[in-house]
């Protein structure tokens, strides 16, 4: 499994000919072979739903992984007599998609807040006497970040690229780009707040 789940031998008792009910019962009992069989049987369904909702293949892969990991860890909550395993997995998928969209919105709001308050506000007005100083200050803040964090934030702020576009241009996995953006943004905010606090 691509997300590091149990390895499945070709001679597994829970191969593609095993019934859905057998997989569900074994899954509920904690049989890892049934987890693997569930992934083979319904992984593409989960991925397709996430891909349609998110419009991003890499993010959909992350969600699909989270669904099966979350389902396995929370398998005590699955009751075969109350519904199918596929239906239960799709219910988890809907929650994970909603979480991913919410996180995307939060990241966008955070980036927009920093960009609007600290970059656009100070650099858009060409008549501002301190415009160059403000620009240099922002560049200085960015320079204090790690190379990866600085590159991602500069491409976000100054090149107006999405995280998916940054991943494509840099060759970095989308998840790595998201991590650099989040950590860089936190460090950038903290540094700006320190400077503002010292000025008062």
Residue pairs with C-beta under 8 A, 6 or more apart in sequence:
1 7
1 8
1 36
1 39
1 68
2 61
2 65
3 65
3 68
3 69
5 32
5 35
5 36
5 39
5 68
5 69
5 72
6 32
6 33
6 35
6 36
8 14
8 33
8 36
8 37
8 40
12 33
12 36
12 37
13 33
14 22
14 23
14 26
14 31
14 33
14 34
14 36
14 37
15 37
16 37
16 40
16 41
18 37
20 41
20 84
20 85
20 86
21 80
22 34
23 34
23 37
23 38
23 41
23 85
24 34
24 78
24 80
24 84
24 85
25 34
25 80
26 33
26 34
26 37
27 34
27 35
27 38
27 75
27 78
27 85
28 75
28 78
28 79
28 80
30 75
35 68
35 72
38 68
38 71
38 85
38 89
39 68
41 86
42 85
42 86
42 89
43 64
43 68
45 86
45 89
45 90
46 63
46 64
46 67
46 68
46 89
46 90
46 93
47 60
47 61
47 63
47 64
49 90
49 93
49 94
49 97
50 59
50 60
50 63
50 64
50 67
50 93
50 96
50 97
50 100
51 57
51 60
53 97
53 101
54 60
54 63
54 97
54 100
54 101
56 164
56 174
58 164
58 167
58 173
58 174
58 175
59 100
59 174
62 100
62 174
62 175
63 93
63 96
63 97
63 100
64 93
66 96
67 89
67 92
67 93
67 96
68 89
70 92
70 96
71 78
71 88
71 89
71 92
74 92
78 85
78 88
107 163
107 178
107 181
107 182
110 185
111 156
111 181
111 185
114 157
114 185
114 188
114 189
114 192
115 156
115 157
118 138
118 192
119 138
119 157
119 158
122 128
122 130
122 131
122 134
122 135
122 138
123 131
123 134
123 135
123 138
125 131
128 134
137 195
141 188
141 191
141 192
142 150
142 153
142 154
142 188
143 150
144 187
144 191
145 153
145 184
145 187
145 188
146 180
146 184
148 172
148 176
148 180
149 180
149 181
149 183
149 184
149 187
150 184
151 170
151 180
152 163
152 166
152 170
152 177
152 180
152 181
152 184
153 180
153 181
153 184
153 185
153 188
155 161
155 166
155 169
155 170
156 163
156 166
156 181
161 169
163 174
163 177
163 178
163 181
164 174
166 172
166 177
167 173
167 174
167 176
167 177
170 177
172 180
